[in-house]
Amino acid sequence: MSTQANYAAWMLNTKEPFIIKEAPYPKPSVDDLVIQSKAVAITQDDRYYQEGNTMIYKEIPIPIPNILGHDVAGIVCEVGTNVTKFKPGDRVMAHVLHMHTGKPEHGAFQNYVLAHQNQTAIVPDNIELTDSAAVPLALSTVTNSLYELMKLKLPTPEKSPEIHGAVLVWGGATSVGANAIQIAKISGYKVITTASPRNAEYLKTIGADVVIDYNDKNVEQHIIDAIGDLPYAGAWDPIVNDSSLRTEMSVADRVKSVDGVKHIILGLPYPGSPPEGYHIELAYGFPFERPISKYMYHQFITEAMQNGTFKIVPHVKFVGDSLNDLTDAVANQANARCEKYVVKI
Ligand SMILES: NC(=O)c1ccc[n+]([C@@H]2O[C@H](COP(=O)([O-])OP(=O)(O)OC[C@H]3O[C@@H](n4cnc5c(N)ncnc54)[C@H](OP(=O)(O)O)[C@@H]3O)[C@@H](O)[C@H]2O)c1
């Protein structure tokens, strides 16, 4: 058991700068690892919470004071008694559970972070450790949205040679959208996405087959044309606005589905009551208790990164190099455009 001093960026109140002060060195339970952080990524959720919007997912209130942060990359310091896949000294990335448990020891914005083994992966030697902080939350969210809820065929570390159907990703330039594009393509789907025209070429390089401007007045027809005769698996929509929802429901009405269900999977709660007749579900990116999480973190992602099938997307932008930089990094996250903000620790 280590007795290292641990410092954290504490959110003592919303709408105020984080305060850097000591936090307890975390104690791993049986399935946990303690990770010495080398980099953390900034997510929209961190910004929502820092801005005071702590009820965005309604059923997941976060107590204050707290330590925010979903994504960490670093070095394993110690492991719980059930952990056999990781050992001290390993380079890892993890999606930590702070928004699930509400506990400060599960927030990424500190030197020593507690992570669950099922949402932790080895970072292969060919990948910069600090870059890998951009991956885990998006990986967990894609796991839940595309594979648990939409029920796509699982990806393997080698790209599928077959095409199983078509999938729509609304907002392909978001972090969770770009990762969905890439992983859905690996698992054998034609990927149709919406984004600003400036991102179209980049999104095609990571797996999008068709990129449509989300402001195009004919966006629905372009999506229908792109689906063609393929069976349609559904839509993954992290944006959730009038335009995206209206289009996704109209598309669902007009195409044939993979399994009789045309899924509409949302990254944010449906505003109001969802209409009858559509299979609308809210993604919740914490699949760590289920076997699929172990599959994605332990059997898919490391090998796919190592062999180049999976690349880190969208672009990583380093916006700081210490805990002191986190307040500005979170506040400025709204400016991220097809890029993931990462702070080195
Ligand atoms: N439920 C869950 O488990 C879960 C998990 C993670 C995230 N989320 C949610 O998913 C959303 C995305 O988060 P993120 O961190 O991945 O986003 P992000 O990386 O900050 O997204 C930035 C991108 O959003 C795109 N965008 C903005 N308005 C758009 C619109 N009207 N239509 C399509 N794209 C638009 C922009 O694309 P262009 O540059 O192309 O304009 C921009 O590049 C957030 O609302 C977040 O809360 C949910």
The ligand as a Gaussian input file, in Angstrom:
#p B3LYP/6-31G(d) Opt

LIG

0 1
 N      -25.240000       9.162000     -22.545000
 C      -23.943000       8.915000     -22.530000
 O      -23.491000       7.844000     -22.104000
 C      -22.996000       9.968000     -23.067000
 C      -21.617000       9.774000     -22.979000
 C      -20.759000      10.734000     -23.508000
 C      -21.287000      11.871000     -24.100000
 N      -22.634000      12.058000     -24.130000
 C      -23.221000      13.268000     -24.738000
 O      -22.878000      13.281000     -26.104000
 C      -22.762000      14.633000     -26.546000
 C      -21.464000      14.782000     -27.332000
 O      -20.382000      14.771000     -26.414000
 P      -18.875000      14.837000     -26.932000
 O      -18.030000      15.166000     -25.754000
 O      -18.578000      13.627000     -27.720000
 O      -18.984000      16.098000     -27.909000
 P      -17.858000      17.088000     -28.479000
 O      -16.679000      16.253000     -28.856000
 O      -17.642000      18.232000     -27.591000
 O      -18.635000      17.594000     -29.783000
 C      -18.189000      18.697000     -30.547000
 C      -18.820000      18.573000     -31.929000
 O      -20.247000      18.657000     -31.822000
 C      -20.731000      18.802000     -33.146000
 N      -22.056000      19.431000     -33.193000
 C      -22.437000      20.569000     -32.564000
 N      -23.723000      20.844000     -32.897000
 C      -24.146000      19.869000     -33.752000
 C      -25.379000      19.596000     -34.423000
 N      -26.436000      20.409000     -34.288000
 N      -25.454000      18.501000     -35.190000
 C      -24.397000      17.664000     -35.317000
 N      -23.189000      17.877000     -34.727000
 C      -23.075000      18.971000     -33.942000
 C      -19.722000      19.732000     -33.803000
 O      -19.550000      19.159000     -35.086000
 P      -19.143000      19.987000     -36.392000
 O      -17.727000      20.440000     -36.090000
 O      -19.238000      18.969000     -37.470000
 O      -20.114000      21.118000     -36.521000
 C      -18.478000      19.672000     -32.897000
 O      -17.285000      19.395000     -33.606000
 C      -22.855000      15.523000     -25.311000
 O      -24.134000      16.072000     -25.241000
 C      -22.619000      14.567000     -24.171000
 O      -23.263000      14.974000     -23.009000
 C      -23.488000      11.129000     -23.639000

